[in-house]
Amino acid sequence: MNSEDNCATALATISKDAEIEINGNRIKLNEDIEIGHKIALKDLKKGDLIKKYGEIIGIAIIDIKAGDWIHTHNIKSHYLEKIKND
């Protein structure tokens, strides 16, 4: 992980209401998160860049709360947006 990351990948399936600790912060999950899927580590606003391993992987298309599942229903590809705007 990178200190700029605002999401993390679940290394196991985690149930709703479970609490996880990442970088000294406790986060309560708002929904079930399947293994390999991403979790918001903080509240994100529509338009915020999503960062994983220090790299931009997407753009929030709606507000996302800490503990929410991050997937195609609430982010869009940063790469595709960059190509479209170049």
C-alpha contacts under 8 A as a table, 3 or more apart, distances in Angstrom:
res1	aa1	res2	aa2	distance
1	M	5	D	6.80
1	M	8	A	7.74
1	M	52	K	7.16
1	M	53	Y	4.89
1	M	54	G	7.20
2	N	5	D	5.38
2	N	52	K	7.37
2	N	53	Y	5.18
2	N	54	G	5.11
3	S	54	G	7.45
4	E	51	K	6.93
4	E	54	G	5.91
5	D	8	A	7.37
5	D	50	I	7.62
5	D	51	K	4.80
5	D	52	K	5.05
5	D	53	Y	6.25
5	D	54	G	5.76
5	D	55	E	7.95
6	N	40	A	6.10
6	N	41	L	5.11
6	N	42	K	6.21
6	N	50	I	6.33
6	N	51	K	5.60
6	N	52	K	6.84
7	C	38	K	6.16
7	C	39	I	5.28
7	C	40	A	4.51
7	C	41	L	5.04
7	C	42	K	7.75
7	C	50	I	7.00
7	C	51	K	6.43
7	C	52	K	5.92
7	C	70	I	7.84
8	A	38	K	5.34
8	A	39	I	5.31
8	A	40	A	6.80
8	A	41	L	6.89
8	A	52	K	6.66
9	T	35	I	7.69
9	T	36	G	5.66
9	T	37	H	5.44
9	T	38	K	4.40
9	T	39	I	6.28
10	A	13	T	6.65
10	A	14	I	7.31
10	A	33	I	7.01
10	A	34	E	6.92
10	A	35	I	5.12
10	A	36	G	5.24
10	A	37	H	5.65
10	A	38	K	6.14
10	A	39	I	7.08
11	L	35	I	5.43
11	L	36	G	6.04
12	A	34	E	6.83
12	A	35	I	4.41
12	A	36	G	7.24
13	T	32	D	7.44
13	T	33	I	5.70
13	T	34	E	4.32
13	T	35	I	4.43
14	I	18	A	6.83
14	I	32	D	5.82
14	I	33	I	5.19
14	I	34	E	6.42
14	I	35	I	7.48
15	S	18	A	5.67
15	S	29	L	7.35
15	S	31	E	6.78
15	S	32	D	4.46
15	S	33	I	6.43
16	K	28	K	7.87
16	K	29	L	5.19
16	K	30	N	5.47
16	K	31	E	4.21
16	K	32	D	4.46
16	K	33	I	7.39
17	D	28	K	5.58
17	D	29	L	4.97
17	D	30	N	6.02
17	D	31	E	7.04
18	A	28	K	5.70
18	A	29	L	5.63
19	E	26	R	6.39
19	E	27	I	5.42
19	E	28	K	4.34
19	E	29	L	6.29
20	I	26	R	5.56
20	I	27	I	5.33
20	I	28	K	6.51
20	I	29	L	7.81
21	E	24	G	6.03
21	E	25	N	5.32
21	E	26	R	4.37
21	E	27	I	6.25
22	I	25	N	5.30
22	I	26	R	6.56
22	I	27	I	7.77
27	I	41	L	7.04
27	I	66	A	6.81
27	I	67	G	5.91
28	K	66	A	7.76
28	K	67	G	5.60
29	L	32	D	7.19
29	L	33	I	7.94
29	L	66	A	7.71
29	L	67	G	4.18
29	L	68	D	6.32
30	N	67	G	5.31
30	N	68	D	5.41
30	N	69	W	7.80
31	E	67	G	7.60
31	E	68	D	6.50
31	E	69	W	6.90
32	D	69	W	7.83
33	I	37	H	6.39
33	I	38	K	7.57
33	I	39	I	7.40
33	I	69	W	6.26
34	E	37	H	5.66
37	H	69	W	7.32
37	H	70	I	7.26
37	H	71	H	7.45
38	K	69	W	5.93
38	K	70	I	5.11
38	K	71	H	6.97
39	I	66	A	7.62
39	I	67	G	5.84
39	I	68	D	5.73
39	I	69	W	4.90
39	I	70	I	5.57
40	A	43	D	7.13
40	A	44	L	7.83
40	A	64	I	7.26
40	A	65	K	6.77
40	A	66	A	4.88
40	A	67	G	5.27
40	A	68	D	5.46
40	A	69	W	6.50
40	A	70	I	6.28
41	L	66	A	5.06
41	L	67	G	6.30
42	K	65	K	6.47
42	K	66	A	4.15
42	K	67	G	7.40
43	D	63	D	7.60
43	D	64	I	5.77
43	D	65	K	4.33
43	D	66	A	4.70
44	L	48	D	6.21
44	L	60	A	7.29
44	L	63	D	5.67
44	L	64	I	4.96
44	L	65	K	6.22
44	L	66	A	7.54
45	K	48	D	5.54
45	K	60	A	6.80
45	K	62	I	6.66
45	K	63	D	4.38
45	K	64	I	6.33
46	K	59	I	7.73
46	K	60	A	4.96
46	K	61	I	5.07
46	K	62	I	4.41
46	K	63	D	4.75
46	K	64	I	7.58
47	G	59	I	5.71
47	G	60	A	5.08
47	G	61	I	6.09
47	G	62	I	7.52
48	D	59	I	5.69
48	D	60	A	5.42
49	L	56	I	6.34
49	L	57	I	7.60
49	L	58	G	5.92
49	L	59	I	4.60
49	L	60	A	6.44
49	L	78	H	7.93
50	I	56	I	5.64
50	I	57	I	5.70
50	I	58	G	4.97
50	I	59	I	5.59
50	I	60	A	6.78
51	K	54	G	5.79
51	K	55	E	5.22
51	K	56	I	4.45
51	K	57	I	5.75
51	K	58	G	7.29
52	K	55	E	5.40
52	K	56	I	6.52
52	K	57	I	6.56
56	I	78	H	6.88
57	I	77	S	6.58
57	I	78	H	5.85
57	I	79	Y	7.44
58	G	75	I	5.90
58	G	76	K	5.40
58	G	77	S	4.60
58	G	78	H	4.39
58	G	79	Y	7.51
59	I	75	I	5.25
59	I	76	K	5.33
59	I	77	S	6.43
59	I	78	H	5.82
60	A	63	D	6.84
60	A	64	I	7.38
60	A	74	N	5.91
60	A	75	I	4.36
60	A	76	K	6.59
61	I	74	N	5.38
61	I	75	I	5.09
61	I	76	K	6.55
62	I	74	N	5.79
62	I	75	I	7.44
63	D	74	N	7.98
64	I	68	D	6.49
64	I	74	N	7.42
65	K	68	D	5.57
70	I	73	H	7.69
70	I	74	N	6.38
70	I	75	I	7.04
71	H	74	N	5.92
71	H	75	I	6.16
72	T	75	I	5.28
72	T	76	K	6.34
77	S	80	L	5.37
77	S	81	E	6.38
78	H	81	E	5.13
78	H	82	K	6.11
79	Y	82	K	5.12
79	Y	83	I	6.34
80	L	83	I	5.13
80	L	84	K	6.15
81	E	84	K	5.06
81	E	85	N	6.20
82	K	85	N	5.25
82	K	86	D	6.16
83	I	86	D	5.25
